[in-house]
């Protein structure tokens, strides 16, 4: 929909853009549809979707900030609760939560290792931010286990808990 009808573009951002990216897609393709002004067939002014294009720009900026090697990453939704994950297990996890107020628990490989936790606002872009938990330590003495995986809580984002967030967990 044009910005005048849907300025936040929540559905496209949440299910289309980040759904595809955390599934391992290398991009998305957008169609304007036929039920709105400036449709697929009549669009002469792409500025009618200016706020929509910002959503894709924020995603590109996130991956530049994340600075991870994506060539081995695959969709690993089974390692996270209430979210989607693109990961190279044991190295990094890019997690997309549609509602960060829900419990977000990540399953990591056992063994002693430390991870950093940073949050990214996919609605507004910007820098990586600090949430309620900044580091994860997988250590036999302090970690609970789920099967053969260590289970850790990712905490809460810096603000707007009920909104969508991207969480970057990187091995240090």
C-alpha positions in Angstrom: 0.0 0.0 0.0 1.1 3.6 -0.5 2.5 5.5 2.5 -0.7 7.5 2.7 -2.6 4.3 3.6 0.0 2.4 5.6 2.9 4.6 6.8 4.4 2.0 9.1 4.3 -0.9 6.6 4.3 -3.4 9.4 3.0 -6.4 7.5 5.5 -6.0 4.6 8.4 -5.4 7.0 7.5 -8.2 9.5 6.4 -11.0 7.2 7.8 -10.1 3.8 11.2 -8.5 4.4 12.5 -9.9 7.6 10.7 -13.2 7.1 12.6 -13.7 3.9 15.9 -12.5 5.2 15.8 -14.8 8.3 14.9 -17.6 6.0 18.1 -17.1 4.1 16.8 -15.1 1.1 19.2 -12.8 -0.6 16.5 -10.2 -1.2 12.8 -9.6 -1.8 10.6 -8.5 -4.7 7.7 -6.2 -4.2 4.5 -5.7 -6.1 2.2 -2.7 -5.6 -1.0 -4.6 -6.3 -4.1 -3.3 -8.2 -6.3 -2.0 -5.4 -4.5 1.2 -4.5 -3.5 4.4 -6.2 -0.2 4.0 -8.1 -0.6 0.3 -8.6 1.8 -2.1 -10.4 0.3 -1.0 -13.7 -0.1 2.8 -13.1 2.8 3.8 -10.8 4.5 6.9 -12.1 5.8 8.1 -8.8 7.7 5.7 -6.6 7.8 8.4 -3.9 4.3 7.2 -2.9 6.2 4.4 -1.2 9.0 6.5 0.3 8.5 5.2 3.8 8.2 1.7 2.5 11.7 1.9 0.9 13.1 3.0 4.2 12.3 -0.4 5.6 14.6 -2.1 3.1 17.3 0.5 3.7 17.2 -0.2 7.4 17.7 -3.9 6.7 20.7 -3.2 4.4 22.2 -1.0 7.1 21.7 -3.7 9.8 23.7 -6.3 7.8 26.5 -3.7 7.3 26.6 -3.1 11.1 26.3 -6.8 11.9 29.6 -7.5 10.0 29.1 -11.3 9.8 30.0 -13.8 7.1 26.7 -14.8 5.7 27.8 -17.5 3.2 27.4 -20.3 5.7 24.3 -18.9 7.5 21.0 -20.8 7.2 17.5 -20.5 8.7 17.6 -22.0 12.2 14.2 -21.2 13.7 14.5 -24.3 15.9 17.1 -22.6 18.1 14.9 -19.6 19.2 11.6 -19.3 20.8 9.0 -16.8 19.6 11.1 -15.5 16.7 13.0 -16.4 13.5 16.7 -17.0 13.2 19.4 -16.9 10.5 22.5 -18.3 11.9 25.9 -19.9 11.6 25.5 -22.1 14.7 28.2 -21.4 17.3 29.3 -18.2 15.5 26.4 -15.8 15.2 22.6 -15.6 15.3 20.4 -12.9 13.6 17.1 -13.1 15.3 13.9 -11.4 14.3 11.2 -11.1 16.9 7.8 -9.7 15.8 6.9 -9.0 19.4 9.9 -8.6 21.8 7.7 -8.7 24.9 7.5 -12.5 24.5 10.1 -14.7 26.1 13.1 -15.0 23.8 15.3 -18.0 24.6 18.1 -19.1 22.4 19.6 -22.6 22.3 23.4 -22.6 21.9 26.0 -25.3 21.5 27.3 -26.6 24.8 30.8 -25.8 25.8 32.5 -22.7 27.3 31.9 -19.6 25.1 30.8 -16.0 25.4 28.5 -14.1 23.1 27.6 -10.4 22.7 23.9 -9.4 22.5 22.9 -6.3 20.5 19.5 -5.0 19.4 18.5 -3.3 16.2 15.3 -1.3 15.5 14.0 -2.4 12.1 11.3 0.2 12.1 13.6 3.2 12.4 17.1 1.9 11.7 20.1 3.4 13.5 22.9 1.9 15.4 23.1 -1.4 17.3 21.8 -0.9 20.8 22.1 -2.4 24.3 19.2 -4.3 25.8 18.7 -5.7 29.3 21.3 -8.4 28.6 24.6 -7.6 26.9 26.5 -10.8 27.1 25.7 -14.5 27.2 28.0 -17.0 28.8 27.6 -20.7 28.0 29.2 -22.5 30.9 28.3 -25.9 32.3 28.0 -24.5 35.9 25.6 -21.6 35.0 23.6 -22.8 32.0 20.4 -24.7 31.8 20.0 -27.3 29.0 17.3 -28.3 26.6 18.3 -31.6 25.2 21.9 -31.3 24.1 21.7 -27.5 23.7 22.3 -24.7 26.3 19.3 -22.5 26.8 19.8 -18.8 27.5 17.5 -15.8 27.9 18.1 -12.9 25.5 16.4 -10.3 27.8 14.5 -7.3 26.6 15.2 -4.5 24.0 16.1 -1.0 25.1 12.6 0.3 24.6 9.3 -0.4 22.7 9.1 -4.0 24.1 5.9 -4.9 22.2 7.4 -4.0 18.8 9.5 -5.9 16.4 13.3 -6.1 16.9 16.3 -7.7 15.4 18.8 -9.2 17.9 22.4 -9.9 16.9 24.2 -12.6 19.0 27.8 -13.0 18.1 30.5 -15.2 19.5 33.3 -13.2 21.1 
